[in-house]
């Protein structure tokens, strides 16, 4: 159990932060709507994050791979916490947007930094279970966060919800402070950042991608299948309201039960982590998630739509835990920040493009037909991934626990 002391502490810190994020997101939407009365102003919140990510990820990986990840994660959460704590006292929309932009720029460093830190902190044979438990805490935050936010907003208003998120960032920073420093040698590495440095780093990432052909093939198939699914998420409300003719309460129940499905999937995936091969987590998880989207958009009743989304949420937990483990096992840790940042940038561009294309086609054609076509395409990518993973490269996916017959 002692070997799980630090991983469990990290899960707790990030889990608290994720819970605060969901409480804050609901409260921020309402706060800006009350401040401006404009739906467009609320939509602006969702534009800021991808813009900040695209601007930051061209160079953030070069910084991440050259500094101490633990210290960087602490700094990121302290800065995010302090900036978020300022939001309730700001009444000007452009200043709120600017603070959100800064928070998202700083936050763009956290994902790649934490992935590299986790790779060094968590032994290889424990990563699949660790990522499954991390997925369970994320899903739990997704279910509990809006419920807690609704209760708090009803009795104390939006300001407290936003303050809670600022405090959760600071709590996460405190938790990370008590984690071990797993890369002491990085303290002296201080290469100056120049344009030539960035060009060199992009070249290093490109060379890795050229050499790691099988990894990149799996990565691309996984991401395309999942990003089509995320684009489909943008139409779920419209589909539920206009095609299925369901109420807001029905929509809220479907989303909540999807979260319960994701929590259950993450819990089961953590229990069977030693028995189920990693390639089944990735290939089977992605294929069944894509099939879940297809079931959902072919639904005609509340029950079939709900069961489809619960099914989808359950297997998405396997897919996400599998991919996180695969990434940690096969991207060199000294390159993880740079590759992760470039990957996030690629995913952001593709996701924006797919969402716009899907939205445009849904306006000129039947919404249900377009969503079914996209979900079937996602399932075909998932099937292609499943087929290349199952019969070949068995040793490529072998984990320490398998090698040691655990």
C-alpha positions as CSV (number, residue, x, y, z in Angstrom):
1,X,0.0,0.0,0.0
2,X,2.9,2.4,0.7
3,X,3.8,2.3,-3.0
4,X,0.4,3.9,-3.7
5,X,0.9,6.7,-1.1
6,X,2.1,9.3,-3.5
7,X,0.0,8.3,-6.6
8,X,-3.1,8.4,-4.3
9,X,-2.1,11.9,-3.1
10,X,-1.7,13.1,-6.7
11,X,-5.1,11.7,-7.7
12,X,-6.7,13.4,-4.6
13,X,-5.1,16.8,-5.5
14,X,-6.1,16.7,-9.2
15,X,-9.5,15.3,-8.3
16,X,-10.3,18.2,-6.0
17,X,-9.2,20.6,-8.7
18,X,-11.4,18.9,-11.3
19,X,-14.4,19.1,-8.9
20,X,-13.8,22.8,-8.4
21,X,-13.5,23.3,-12.2
22,X,-17.0,21.9,-12.8
23,X,-18.5,24.0,-10.0
24,X,-16.8,27.0,-11.4
25,X,-17.8,26.4,-15.0
26,X,-21.5,26.3,-14.2
27,X,-21.2,29.4,-11.9
28,X,-19.1,31.4,-14.5
29,X,-21.7,30.8,-17.3
30,X,-24.5,32.1,-15.0
31,X,-22.4,35.0,-13.7
32,X,-21.5,36.3,-17.2
33,X,-25.1,35.8,-18.4
34,X,-26.3,37.9,-15.4
35,X,-23.6,40.5,-16.0
36,X,-24.3,40.9,-19.7
37,X,-27.6,39.3,-20.5
38,X,-25.9,38.0,-23.7
39,X,-25.7,34.4,-24.8
40,X,-22.9,35.4,-27.2
41,X,-20.9,36.7,-24.2
42,X,-21.3,33.2,-22.5
43,X,-20.2,31.5,-25.8
44,X,-17.1,33.6,-25.7
45,X,-15.9,31.6,-22.6
46,X,-15.7,28.5,-24.8
47,X,-13.7,30.3,-27.5
48,X,-11.0,31.6,-25.2
49,X,-9.6,28.1,-24.2
50,X,-8.9,26.8,-27.7
51,X,-7.3,30.1,-28.7
52,X,-5.1,30.1,-25.6
53,X,-4.1,26.5,-26.2
54,X,-3.2,27.0,-29.9
55,X,-1.1,30.1,-29.0
56,X,0.6,28.5,-26.1
57,X,1.3,25.0,-27.4
58,X,3.7,26.1,-30.1
59,X,6.3,26.7,-27.4
60,X,5.0,25.4,-24.0
61,X,6.5,21.9,-24.5
62,X,10.0,23.4,-24.9
63,X,9.6,25.0,-21.5
64,X,8.0,21.9,-19.9
65,X,10.8,19.6,-20.9
66,X,13.5,21.9,-19.6
67,X,12.2,22.6,-16.1
68,X,11.2,20.7,-12.9
69,X,7.7,19.4,-13.5
70,X,6.7,19.3,-9.9
71,X,7.7,22.9,-9.3
72,X,6.0,24.0,-12.6
73,X,2.8,22.2,-11.6
74,X,2.8,24.0,-8.2
75,X,3.4,27.4,-9.9
76,X,0.6,26.8,-12.4
77,X,-2.0,25.9,-9.7
78,X,-1.0,28.9,-7.5
79,X,-1.3,31.3,-10.5
80,X,-4.6,29.8,-11.6
81,X,-5.9,29.9,-8.1
82,X,-5.0,33.6,-7.5
83,X,-6.4,34.7,-10.9
84,X,-9.7,32.9,-10.4
85,X,-10.0,34.4,-6.9
86,X,-10.0,37.8,-8.6
87,X,-13.0,37.1,-10.9
88,X,-15.9,37.7,-8.4
89,X,-14.8,41.3,-7.9
90,X,-14.4,42.1,-11.6
91,X,-17.4,43.8,-13.4
92,X,-15.9,44.5,-16.8
93,X,-16.4,41.7,-19.4
94,X,-13.1,42.4,-21.2
95,X,-11.1,42.1,-18.0
96,X,-12.9,38.8,-17.2
97,X,-12.0,37.5,-20.6
98,X,-8.4,38.6,-20.2
99,X,-8.2,36.8,-16.8
100,X,-9.7,33.7,-18.3
101,X,-7.2,33.9,-21.2
102,X,-4.3,34.1,-18.8
103,X,-5.8,31.2,-16.7
104,X,-6.0,29.1,-19.8
105,X,-2.6,30.0,-21.1
106,X,-1.1,28.9,-17.7
107,X,-3.3,25.9,-17.6
108,X,-2.1,24.7,-21.0
109,X,1.2,23.8,-19.3
110,X,-0.5,21.5,-16.7
111,X,-1.6,18.5,-18.8
112,X,1.8,17.8,-20.5
113,X,3.6,18.5,-17.2
114,X,1.4,16.2,-15.1
115,X,1.7,13.4,-17.8
116,X,5.5,13.6,-17.6
117,X,5.5,13.7,-13.8
118,X,3.1,10.8,-13.6
119,X,5.3,8.7,-15.9
120,X,8.2,9.2,-13.4
121,X,6.2,8.9,-10.3
122,X,4.1,5.8,-11.1
123,X,5.8,2.5,-11.9
124,X,4.9,1.1,-15.4
125,X,3.0,-1.9,-14.0
126,X,0.7,0.4,-12.0
127,X,0.0,3.0,-14.7
128,X,-3.1,1.4,-16.2
129,X,-4.8,1.1,-12.8
130,X,-3.6,4.6,-11.8
131,X,-5.1,6.1,-15.0
132,X,-8.4,4.2,-14.5
133,X,-8.7,5.6,-11.0
134,X,-7.8,9.1,-12.3
135,X,-10.6,8.7,-14.9
136,X,-13.0,7.7,-12.2
137,X,-12.2,10.9,-10.2
138,X,-12.7,13.0,-13.4
139,X,-16.1,11.3,-14.1
140,X,-17.1,11.8,-10.4
141,X,-16.2,15.5,-10.7
142,X,-18.3,15.7,-13.9
143,X,-21.4,14.2,-12.0
144,X,-20.9,15.9,-8.6
145,X,-19.6,19.3,-9.7
146,X,-22.8,20.6,-11.5
147,X,-25.0,19.1,-8.7
148,X,-22.9,20.9,-6.0
149,X,-22.9,24.1,-8.1
150,X,-26.7,24.0,-8.5
151,X,-27.1,23.7,-4.7
152,X,-24.6,26.5,-3.9
153,X,-26.0,28.8,-6.5
154,X,-29.5,28.3,-5.2
155,X,-28.5,29.3,-1.6
156,X,-25.4,31.5,-1.8
157,X,-24.9,32.7,-5.4
158,X,-22.3,32.3,-8.1
159,X,-19.5,34.2,-6.4
160,X,-18.8,31.5,-3.8
161,X,-18.7,28.8,-6.5
162,X,-15.9,30.7,-8.3
163,X,-14.0,31.3,-5.0
164,X,-14.2,27.6,-4.3
165,X,-12.5,26.8,-7.6
166,X,-9.7,29.3,-6.8
167,X,-9.2,27.6,-3.5
168,X,-9.2,24.1,-5.1
169,X,-6.3,25.1,-7.3
170,X,-4.4,26.3,-4.2
171,X,-5.2,23.0,-2.4
172,X,-4.0,21.0,-5.4
173,X,-0.8,23.1,-5.4
174,X,-0.3,22.3,-1.7
175,X,-0.9,18.5,-2.3
176,X,1.7,18.6,-5.1
177,X,4.2,20.3,-2.8
178,X,4.1,17.2,-0.5
179,X,4.9,14.9,-3.5
180,X,8.5,13.8,-4.1
181,X,10.8,15.6,-6.5
182,X,11.4,12.8,-9.1
183,X,13.8,14.8,-11.4
184,X,16.4,16.5,-9.3
185,X,18.8,16.9,-12.2
186,X,16.4,19.2,-14.0
187,X,17.1,21.9,-11.4
188,X,20.4,22.9,-13.1
189,X,19.2,22.6,-16.7
190,X,18.5,26.1,-17.9
191,X,18.9,26.3,-21.7
192,X,18.0,29.8,-22.9
193,X,14.8,29.9,-25.0
194,X,15.4,31.2,-28.6
195,X,13.5,30.8,-31.9
196,X,16.2,28.3,-33.0
197,X,15.5,26.3,-29.8
198,X,11.8,26.0,-30.8
199,X,12.7,25.0,-34.4
200,X,15.1,22.3,-33.0
201,X,12.4,21.0,-30.6
202,X,9.9,20.7,-33.5
203,X,12.5,18.8,-35.5
204,X,13.0,16.5,-32.5
205,X,9.3,15.8,-32.3
206,X,9.1,15.2,-36.0
207,X,12.0,12.8,-35.9
208,X,10.3,10.9,-33.1
209,X,7.1,10.7,-35.1
210,X,8.9,9.4,-38.2
211,X,10.7,6.7,-36.2
212,X,7.8,5.7,-34.0
213,X,5.5,4.8,-36.9
214,X,3.3,2.2,-35.1
215,X,2.8,4.6,-32.2
216,X,1.8,7.4,-34.5
217,X,-0.6,5.1,-36.4
218,X,-2.3,4.1,-33.2
219,X,-2.3,7.7,-31.9
220,X,-3.9,9.1,-35.1
221,X,-6.6,6.4,-35.3
222,X,-7.4,6.9,-31.6
223,X,-7.5,10.7,-31.8
224,X,-9.6,10.9,-35.0
225,X,-12.2,8.4,-33.7
226,X,-12.4,10.3,-30.4
227,X,-12.3,13.8,-31.8
228,X,-15.3,12.9,-34.1
229,X,-17.1,11.9,-31.0
230,X,-16.2,15.2,-29.2
231,X,-17.5,17.1,-32.3
232,X,-20.7,15.0,-32.1
233,X,-21.1,16.2,-28.4
234,X,-21.7,19.7,-29.7
235,X,-25.0,18.5,-31.3
236,X,-26.3,16.4,-28.4
237,X,-28.5,19.1,-26.9
238,X,-30.0,20.0,-30.3
239,X,-30.6,16.3,-31.0
240,X,-32.2,15.7,-27.7
241,X,-34.4,18.8,-27.9
242,X,-35.3,18.9,-31.6
243,X,-35.2,15.3,-32.7
244,X,-36.2,13.4,-29.6
245,X,-38.4,16.2,-28.4
246,X,-37.3,15.8,-24.7
247,X,-37.3,18.4,-21.9
248,X,-34.4,20.1,-20.1
249,X,-35.0,17.8,-17.2
250,X,-34.6,14.8,-19.5
251,X,-31.4,16.2,-20.9
252,X,-30.0,16.8,-17.4
253,X,-30.9,13.2,-16.4
254,X,-29.2,11.8,-19.5
255,X,-26.0,13.7,-18.8
256,X,-26.0,12.7,-15.1
257,X,-26.6,9.0,-16.0
258,X,-23.8,9.2,-18.6
259,X,-21.5,10.4,-15.8
260,X,-22.6,7.5,-13.7
261,X,-21.8,5.1,-16.6
262,X,-18.3,6.7,-16.9
263,X,-17.7,6.4,-13.2
264,X,-18.7,2.7,-13.3
265,X,-16.6,2.1,-16.4
266,X,-13.5,3.7,-14.7
267,X,-14.1,1.7,-11.5
268,X,-14.4,-1.6,-13.5
269,X,-11.3,-0.7,-15.6
270,X,-9.3,-0.2,-12.4
271,X,-10.5,-3.6,-11.0
272,X,-9.5,-5.5,-14.2
273,X,-6.3,-3.6,-14.9
274,X,-4.1,-6.6,-14.2
275,X,-6.2,-9.0,-16.2
276,X,-7.2,-7.2,-19.4
277,X,-4.5,-6.3,-21.9
278,X,-3.7,-2.7,-22.6
279,X,-4.5,-3.1,-26.3
280,X,-8.0,-4.2,-25.4
281,X,-8.5,-1.1,-23.3
282,X,-7.5,1.1,-26.3
283,X,-8.9,-0.8,-29.3
284,X,-12.1,-2.2,-27.6
285,X,-12.7,1.0,-25.7
286,X,-12.6,3.2,-28.8
287,X,-14.6,0.9,-31.0
288,X,-17.4,0.5,-28.4
289,X,-17.4,4.2,-27.6
290,X,-17.9,5.0,-31.3
291,X,-20.7,2.4,-31.4
292,X,-22.3,4.1,-28.4
293,X,-22.4,7.4,-30.4
294,X,-24.0,5.5,-33.3
295,X,-26.6,4.0,-31.0
296,X,-27.4,7.4,-29.5
297,X,-27.9,9.2,-32.8
298,X,-30.1,6.4,-34.1
299,X,-32.2,6.5,-30.9
300,X,-35.9,7.4,-31.0
301,X,-36.9,7.4,-27.3
302,X,-35.6,8.7,-24.0
303,X,-34.8,5.1,-22.8
304,X,-32.7,4.2,-25.9
305,X,-30.8,7.5,-25.8
306,X,-30.0,7.1,-22.1
307,X,-28.9,3.5,-22.4
308,X,-26.7,4.5,-25.4
309,X,-25.0,7.3,-23.5
310,X,-24.5,5.1,-20.4
311,X,-22.9,2.5,-22.7
312,X,-20.7,5.2,-24.3
313,X,-19.6,6.6,-21.0
314,X,-18.7,3.2,-19.6
315,X,-16.4,2.3,-22.5
316,X,-14.9,5.7,-22.9
317,X,-13.4,5.3,-19.4
318,X,-11.5,2.2,-20.7
319,X,-10.4,4.1,-23.9
320,X,-9.1,7.1,-22.0
321,X,-7.3,5.1,-19.3
322,X,-5.8,2.9,-22.1
323,X,-4.6,5.8,-24.2
324,X,-3.1,7.7,-21.2
325,X,-1.1,4.5,-20.2
326,X,0.0,3.9,-23.8
327,X,1.2,7.5,-24.1
328,X,3.2,7.3,-20.9
329,X,4.7,3.9,-21.8
330,X,5.9,4.9,-25.3
331,X,6.7,8.6,-25.5
332,X,10.2,9.2,-24.0
333,X,9.8,11.1,-20.8
334,X,12.4,13.7,-21.8
335,X,10.2,14.5,-24.9
336,X,6.8,14.2,-23.3
337,X,6.2,17.9,-22.8
338,X,7.1,18.8,-26.3
339,X,5.2,15.9,-27.9
340,X,2.2,16.4,-25.6
341,X,1.9,20.2,-26.4
342,X,2.2,19.6,-30.2
343,X,-0.4,16.8,-29.9
344,X,-2.8,19.0,-28.0
345,X,-2.4,21.7,-30.6
346,X,-3.1,19.2,-33.4
347,X,-6.2,17.9,-31.5
348,X,-7.4,21.5,-30.9
349,X,-7.2,22.3,-34.6
350,X,-8.9,19.1,-35.7
351,X,-11.6,19.4,-33.1
352,X,-12.5,23.0,-34.1
353,X,-12.5,22.0,-37.8
354,X,-14.7,18.9,-37.2
355,X,-17.1,20.8,-35.0
356,X,-17.6,23.6,-37.6
357,X,-18.1,21.1,-40.4
358,X,-20.6,19.1,-38.4
359,X,-22.4,22.2,-37.4
360,X,-22.5,23.5,-41.0
361,X,-23.8,20.2,-42.5
362,X,-26.4,19.9,-39.7
363,X,-27.8,23.3,-40.8
364,X,-28.3,22.3,-44.4
365,X,-29.0,18.6,-44.1
366,X,-30.9,16.4,-41.6
367,X,-29.2,16.7,-38.1
368,X,-29.8,13.1,-37.3
369,X,-28.5,11.9,-40.7
370,X,-25.3,13.9,-40.4
371,X,-24.7,12.8,-36.8
372,X,-25.3,9.1,-37.8
373,X,-22.8,9.4,-40.7
374,X,-20.2,11.0,-38.5
375,X,-20.7,8.4,-35.7
376,X,-20.4,5.6,-38.3
377,X,-17.1,7.1,-39.6
378,X,-15.9,7.3,-36.0
379,X,-16.8,3.6,-35.6
380,X,-14.9,2.7,-38.8
381,X,-11.7,4.4,-37.4
382,X,-12.3,2.6,-34.1
383,X,-12.7,-0.7,-36.0
384,X,-9.4,-0.1,-38.0
385,X,-7.6,0.6,-34.7
386,X,-9.0,-2.6,-33.1
387,X,-7.9,-4.6,-36.1
388,X,-4.3,-3.4,-36.1
389,X,-4.0,-3.8,-32.3
390,X,-5.4,-7.3,-31.9
391,X,-3.4,-9.6,-34.0
392,X,0.0,-7.9,-34.0
393,X,2.5,-6.2,-31.8
394,X,1.7,-8.3,-28.7
395,X,5.1,-7.7,-27.1
396,X,4.8,-4.0,-27.9
397,X,1.9,-3.7,-25.4
398,X,3.4,-6.0,-22.8
399,X,3.4,-4.4,-19.4
400,X,5.7,-5.0,-16.5
401,X,2.9,-6.8,-14.6
402,X,2.6,-9.3,-17.5
403,X,6.4,-9.8,-17.7
404,X,6.6,-10.5,-14.0
405,X,3.5,-12.8,-14.2
406,X,1.6,-10.7,-11.7
